[in-house]
Amino acid sequence: QSVLTQPPSVSGAPGQRVTISCTGSSSNIGAGYDVHWYQQVPGTAPKLLIYGNNNRPSGVPDRFSGSKSGTSASLAITGLQAEDEADYYCQSYDSSLSGRYVFGTGTKVTVL
Amino acid sequence: EVQLVESGGGLVKPGGSLRLSCAGSGFSFSGYNMNWVRQAPGKGLEWVSSITSGSSYINYADSVKGRFTVSRDNAKNSLYLQMNSLRAEDSAVYFCARVGILPGWFDPWGQGTLVTVSS
């Protein structure tokens, strides 16, 4: 059902840099709609991490950054910390089928 | 503090109905578009429905269209989701979430309410 594709999992040692890709199409990311990212610790609600492709809400560490190009977007985590172990989802808008919000398939980040 | 609190989840038999509520506080509820998003056990996030601030525009995911109805009462700072003809695949945690500028991002989210459809 997910329209945006993410890798199922990524991992890294503490202090390393990891990236998560989010691949869409010409009706969502490629159409110019912004990409947003959420962090979800299992058993809790998602938390906004990046909005408008590359903006961090107040309180989100600058270790998290986002980018967008063409029909894809990426989330980078630099200086990986144990507390970053969580599920991450990208989100955008899709103009097909009367318009709808769409989420990525989700990526589990494991800190080794 | 901006806060959203869902309620109304529970166990219901296939074909049954349930009404979820979401109470907003700490912000001008009537000025924001609201959404429902669900997450089946062990699965990813799925957008369910959107309603604009004045209820003038409503949209649903194909998976719930014709069975679910979203509404809001701005005087009560509340959002609702009436779920009819429930199926096993509707079992999920249901979150309400605020959206600002359309089409935008979801922030904040409520803590979620669990709906289980089972005989």
Interface residues (C-beta under 8 A of the other chain):
Chain A: Q1 S2 Y33 D34 H36 Y38 Q40 T44 A45 P46 K47 L48 Y51 G52 P57 Y89 Q91 Y93 L97 S98 G99 R100 Y101 V102 F103 G104 T105 G106
Chain B: N35 V37 G44 L45 E46 W47 S50 N59 A61 D62 S63 F95 P103 G104 W105 F106 D107 P108 W109 G110 Q111 G112
